[in-house]
Amino acid sequence: MARLTYTNERGQSLTFGDVAPFLVTKIDGLGSPSNEIYRQKSPYQDGTTVTHSSLNERELVLEGVILSNARDRERYRRILVQVFNPKVKGVLTFERDSTKKRIECVPELAPAFPSNMQENYQQFLITLLCPNPFWQDVERTKAEIAIWRGALEFPLELAEEGIEVGFREPSLIVNIFNPGDVPCGMEIRFKALATVMNPSLFNVNTREYIKLNKTMTAGEVIVVTTHFGNKRVESHLNGVVTNAFNWLDLDSVFLQLDPGDNLLRYDAEEGLDNLEVDIYYTPQYLGVLGWNYTYLIGN
């Protein structure tokens, strides 16, 4: 069965499934959002030239019913209004079979209740605006690029020639797969186990890179965030977080992960073996599988 869960910033949550009292009978807006195409036309040109395109915000419209007797109906309406407060943002999570996606949204209006109440149910209408039109995975994906891996196993037998307690991943180039439909930003974490000079990350496919002109000290972690509208460079050391934008190389690019394979190479001018690199990213999707929401009431 399909299920929708809405959770607002206050932690209030409501789930719509195949169990009373809240049932969604129809939802519009699950598929791809509308696309705005930018064109230009030169003198005497046949047709036009497409220069760019961008997706518009998404609107989700939920229609449903409250299945209850008249005595409890007012209480359930109050619950809907409290959870879908238009002054409070929230997250809508979609689940069906093995699919589980989320999207950030805000109610455009308080839930509407048509006046044509029936004896055993009350209709409702909820409209959600999603400024970022993409559905996303619920959990972030972590990719370990440069890392030391432990090699100890127990029970432990000590040999005269010694044992290997850990080993360095041999490859400097790794492939990160983005299963999403569009490019996505990422969070790059450079961690220094000892002194590291000028760490960098290079995209083999696009020939773009991001580089820090800084000598990192042991235990320091520099976090580079490349998400659209949320680009940051921060240094974490001894519990203190400082702005590290000034250490960014002038030719650096805030790298994005294209759909499919992305070959990335990490590097440092000195102390490469002292560097660990982790990448966190959340794939983005144009839509989720649409279906007739009457399945939610048992069809």
Backbone torsions as a table, in degrees:
resi	resn	phi	psi	omega
1	MET	NA	149.8	176.2
2	ALA	-82.6	156.9	-179.6
3	ARG	-151.0	140.7	174.1
4	LEU	-118.8	136.3	176.2
5	THR	-129.5	125.4	177.3
6	TYR	-111.8	128.9	179.2
7	THR	-128.5	123.3	179.9
8	ASN	-91.0	175.4	-175.5
9	GLU	-66.0	-17.7	177.4
10	ARG	-84.0	-3.2	-178.8
11	GLY	89.5	0.5	177.2
12	GLN	-76.7	136.3	-172.2
13	SER	-136.5	150.6	178.3
14	LEU	-145.4	133.7	-178.4
15	THR	-114.7	132.8	175.6
16	PHE	-108.7	119.1	178.1
17	GLY	-138.5	-138.4	-179.4
18	ASP	-106.6	23.4	-178.7
19	VAL	-123.8	137.8	177.4
20	ALA	-64.2	157.8	14.2
21	PRO	-96.9	-14.6	-174.6
22	PHE	-101.8	117.7	179.0
23	LEU	-126.1	131.6	173.7
24	VAL	-93.3	126.0	-179.4
25	THR	-100.6	-20.5	-179.4
26	LYS	-158.0	144.6	174.5
27	ILE	-143.1	133.1	177.0
28	ASP	-111.3	142.6	174.3
29	GLY	107.7	9.6	-179.1
30	LEU	-73.3	-28.1	-175.3
31	GLY	-79.8	-158.9	-176.7
32	SER	-68.0	138.4	176.4
33	PRO	-72.3	168.4	-179.5
34	SER	-69.1	149.3	-176.0
35	ASN	-112.9	129.7	177.4
36	GLU	-101.2	119.0	-175.9
37	ILE	-103.3	127.6	179.4
38	TYR	-99.2	130.4	-175.0
39	ARG	-132.8	156.8	171.8
40	GLN	-137.2	155.1	-177.4
41	LYS	-131.9	126.2	177.1
42	SER	-89.6	160.1	178.0
43	PRO	-57.5	134.2	178.0
44	TYR	67.7	8.9	179.3
45	GLN	-78.6	135.5	171.7
46	ASP	-80.3	124.5	-178.8
47	GLY	77.4	-155.2	-179.9
48	THR	-136.4	170.2	175.3
49	THR	-112.4	124.5	178.3
50	VAL	-79.1	122.5	-178.1
51	THR	-101.5	-29.4	-176.4
52	HIS	-167.9	165.3	172.6
53	SER	-148.7	151.9	177.8
54	SER	-147.0	145.8	-179.5
55	LEU	-84.9	140.2	178.2
56	ASN	-82.9	168.3	175.6
57	GLU	-60.4	159.6	-177.5
58	ARG	-105.1	143.5	173.8
59	GLU	-120.6	127.9	177.7
60	LEU	-111.3	128.4	-180.0
61	VAL	-118.5	117.6	-179.3
62	LEU	-106.3	125.4	172.6
63	GLU	-112.2	138.3	-179.1
64	GLY	-162.7	-171.7	-179.3
65	VAL	-137.8	149.0	169.9
66	ILE	-98.9	115.8	178.6
67	LEU	-93.0	105.6	-178.9
68	SER	-166.0	168.2	173.8
69	ASN	-81.0	168.5	-176.2
70	ALA	-62.1	-30.4	-177.4
71	ARG	-65.0	-39.7	-176.6
72	ASP	-93.5	-7.0	-171.5
73	ARG	-62.4	-43.1	-178.7
74	GLU	-63.2	-38.9	178.7
75	ARG	-63.9	-40.7	179.6
76	TYR	-69.5	-34.6	175.9
77	ARG	-64.6	-39.3	178.0
78	ARG	-63.3	-37.3	178.4
79	ILE	-63.0	-45.1	178.5
80	LEU	-59.9	-43.9	-178.5
81	VAL	-66.1	-40.5	-179.5
82	GLN	-65.7	-44.5	-176.8
83	VAL	-71.6	-42.0	-178.4
84	PHE	-98.0	47.5	177.5
85	ASN	-68.2	122.7	-177.2
86	PRO	-67.7	-10.4	176.8
87	LYS	-89.1	-1.3	-175.0
88	VAL	-127.1	127.2	177.9
89	LYS	-74.1	166.5	180.0
90	GLY	-159.4	-175.8	179.3
91	VAL	-131.8	130.4	176.5
92	LEU	-103.9	126.3	180.0
93	THR	-111.1	130.6	-178.1
94	PHE	-109.0	129.3	178.6
95	GLU	-132.8	130.5	172.3
96	ARG	-158.8	125.2	-175.9
97	ASP	53.8	-122.2	-178.9
98	SER	-93.5	1.8	-178.9
99	THR	-88.8	131.5	175.6
100	LYS	-146.1	108.8	-177.6
101	LYS	-129.5	161.2	179.9
102	ARG	-134.8	157.5	176.3
103	ILE	-148.4	138.3	179.1
104	GLU	-83.3	140.2	-175.7
105	CYS	-157.5	172.7	175.9
106	VAL	-143.3	136.1	177.7
107	PRO	-63.5	131.6	177.4
108	GLU	-74.2	-34.5	179.3
109	LEU	-141.9	162.2	170.2
110	ALA	-64.8	151.6	179.6
111	PRO	-52.2	137.7	179.6
112	ALA	-99.9	143.2	-179.4
113	PHE	-125.3	103.3	178.2
114	PRO	-56.2	149.4	-173.8
115	SER	-74.8	-12.6	-175.3
116	ASN	-81.7	67.4	179.4
117	MET	-71.2	143.1	175.8
118	GLN	-105.9	174.3	-175.6
119	GLU	-63.5	-40.1	-173.7
120	ASN	-112.5	0.2	179.3
121	TYR	-153.6	159.2	178.6
122	GLN	-129.3	126.5	177.9
123	GLN	-74.9	152.3	173.6
124	PHE	-143.0	159.9	-179.8
125	LEU	-138.3	127.4	-179.2
126	ILE	-126.9	130.5	178.0
127	THR	-117.8	124.3	-177.8
128	LEU	-116.5	134.7	176.1
129	LEU	-104.1	128.8	-179.4
130	CYS	-114.0	98.8	-178.9
131	PRO	-59.0	-41.4	171.6
132	ASN	-91.8	112.7	-170.0
133	PRO	-76.0	-5.0	-172.4
134	PHE	-89.8	137.4	166.6
135	TRP	-77.5	147.5	-177.0
136	GLN	-131.7	157.6	171.9
137	ASP	-61.8	149.0	-178.6
138	VAL	-69.6	-37.9	-179.2
139	GLU	-110.2	145.4	175.1
140	ARG	-71.1	150.4	175.1
141	THR	-97.5	135.2	179.1
142	LYS	-110.7	131.2	175.8
143	ALA	-121.1	122.4	177.7
144	GLU	-93.6	115.9	-175.3
145	ILE	-94.6	-61.5	178.9
146	ALA	-112.6	117.8	-174.6
147	ILE	-155.2	149.7	169.5
148	TRP	-92.4	132.3	-180.0
149	ARG	-111.1	136.7	178.6
150	GLY	-69.0	148.0	-178.5
151	ALA	-125.2	2.6	179.0
152	LEU	-76.4	138.4	175.7
153	GLU	-132.1	145.7	-179.7
154	PHE	-118.7	141.8	5.3
155	PRO	-66.8	145.2	-173.0
156	LEU	-100.5	129.4	174.8
157	GLU	-114.6	123.9	-178.0
158	LEU	-89.3	124.4	177.0
159	ALA	-98.8	157.8	-177.7
160	GLU	-63.6	-34.3	-177.4
161	GLU	-80.9	0.6	177.9
162	GLY	96.7	175.1	-179.3
163	ILE	-131.5	158.6	177.1
164	GLU	-94.9	118.4	-177.5
165	VAL	-89.5	-16.1	179.6
166	GLY	-173.6	163.3	179.0
167	PHE	-143.9	153.8	179.7
168	ARG	-88.6	136.7	174.3
169	GLU	-58.1	126.9	-170.7
170	PRO	-73.0	-24.8	-172.7
171	SER	-94.5	135.9	175.8
172	LEU	-87.9	-12.1	-178.8
173	ILE	-115.4	130.3	177.9
174	VAL	-128.7	157.9	177.8
175	ASN	-106.6	125.0	175.3
176	ILE	-110.2	122.8	-176.8
177	PHE	-97.3	125.9	176.0
178	ASN	-104.3	107.7	-178.5
179	PRO	-79.3	-0.3	-176.6
180	GLY	-74.8	179.1	-177.8
181	ASP	-93.9	-17.8	-176.8
182	VAL	-137.5	163.0	176.3
183	PRO	-60.4	154.0	178.2
184	CYS	-138.1	150.0	175.1
185	GLY	-74.9	178.8	-178.7
186	MET	-151.7	169.0	173.3
187	GLU	-114.9	116.2	-177.8
188	ILE	-102.6	126.1	180.0
189	ARG	-114.7	110.5	172.9
190	PHE	-93.3	120.3	179.9
191	LYS	-119.2	128.7	-179.2
192	ALA	-99.1	119.6	174.1
193	LEU	-80.0	-28.6	172.5
194	ALA	-148.1	-161.4	-176.1
195	THR	-64.0	130.2	177.4
196	VAL	-132.8	130.5	-179.7
197	MET	-108.4	124.9	171.4
198	ASN	53.2	66.6	177.9
199	PRO	-71.1	156.0	-178.9
200	SER	-153.9	162.9	175.1
201	LEU	-134.4	128.5	-171.8
202	PHE	-119.9	130.5	176.4
203	ASN	-90.5	111.2	-175.9
204	VAL	-65.3	-33.6	-176.7
205	ASN	-72.2	-45.3	-174.7
206	THR	-96.9	-11.5	-177.5
207	ARG	66.4	20.8	176.2
208	GLU	-98.7	158.1	-179.0
209	TYR	-148.8	163.2	170.5
210	ILE	-128.1	131.1	-172.2
211	LYS	-138.2	144.3	177.5
212	LEU	-113.0	121.6	177.5
213	ASN	-87.8	75.7	-175.2
214	LYS	-155.2	144.3	172.0
215	THR	-93.5	112.5	-178.9
216	MET	-84.0	144.0	178.2
217	THR	-100.9	165.9	-176.3
218	ALA	-58.0	130.5	178.6
219	GLY	88.9	-7.5	-179.0
220	GLU	-78.7	140.3	177.2
221	VAL	-125.8	124.3	175.2
222	ILE	-108.9	124.3	-176.7
223	VAL	-108.7	121.3	178.3
224	VAL	-111.0	120.7	179.6
225	THR	-107.5	126.3	-173.8
226	THR	-113.4	14.8	-179.3
227	HIS	-67.9	144.6	177.9
228	PHE	-61.0	129.6	-179.7
229	GLY	77.4	2.9	-178.4
230	ASN	-147.8	51.2	-178.6
231	LYS	-88.3	126.3	-177.1
232	ARG	-145.0	154.8	170.4
233	VAL	-135.6	117.5	-175.4
234	GLU	-132.9	142.3	176.6
235	SER	-105.4	132.0	178.2
236	HIS	-116.2	118.4	-178.8
237	LEU	-150.6	123.1	177.8
238	ASN	54.8	38.1	177.1
239	GLY	79.3	4.3	-179.5
240	VAL	-108.6	130.7	178.8
241	VAL	-107.9	126.0	179.1
242	THR	-127.9	152.5	176.8
243	ASN	-70.6	125.7	-176.1
244	ALA	-116.5	20.1	-178.8
245	PHE	-59.6	-32.1	-176.5
246	ASN	-69.3	-14.5	178.6
247	TRP	-89.7	-4.3	-177.2
248	LEU	-73.3	130.3	177.1
249	ASP	-61.6	141.2	-173.6
250	LEU	-64.3	-26.3	179.8
251	ASP	-92.3	7.9	-179.2
252	SER	-68.9	151.2	176.7
253	VAL	-124.0	136.1	176.0
254	PHE	-74.3	93.2	-170.3
255	LEU	-59.4	145.0	174.3
256	GLN	-119.3	153.0	176.0
257	LEU	-96.4	113.4	178.2
258	ASP	-71.7	156.1	174.5
259	PRO	-57.2	136.6	-178.8
260	GLY	94.5	-146.6	-174.2
261	ASP	-81.7	141.8	176.7
262	ASN	-136.4	112.8	178.9
263	LEU	-89.5	119.2	-178.2
264	LEU	-121.3	140.1	179.2
265	ARG	-124.0	126.7	176.7
266	TYR	-96.4	155.5	-177.0
267	ASP	-159.7	167.1	173.4
268	ALA	-157.2	147.4	-178.6
269	GLU	-73.0	-29.4	174.1
270	GLU	-147.2	147.1	176.5
271	GLY	74.6	34.9	-177.0
272	LEU	-59.5	-38.7	-179.0
273	ASP	-70.1	-10.1	178.3
274	ASN	-95.2	4.6	-174.3
275	LEU	-104.4	132.8	169.6
276	GLU	-117.0	140.2	-178.8
277	VAL	-131.4	124.3	174.1
278	ASP	-119.6	146.2	178.5
279	ILE	-127.6	131.3	175.9
280	TYR	-115.9	134.5	179.5
281	TYR	-151.2	156.9	-179.8
282	THR	-126.2	106.1	179.5
283	PRO	-57.8	149.4	-178.2
284	GLN	-120.0	142.5	-173.8
285	TYR	-127.2	147.2	-178.9
286	LEU	-71.5	-28.0	-179.1
287	GLY	-170.8	172.7	173.8
288	VAL	-113.7	162.6	-176.0
289	LEU	-60.2	116.3	179.4
290	GLY	-77.3	151.5	176.1
291	TRP	-160.7	167.0	179.1
292	ASN	-74.0	117.3	-174.5
293	TYR	-70.7	1.3	172.8
294	THR	-66.1	-14.2	172.5
295	TYR	-57.4	-28.5	-177.5
296	LEU	-69.1	-14.1	177.2
297	ILE	-113.2	25.6	166.7
298	GLY	103.3	0.2	179.0
299	ASN	-73.2	NA	NA
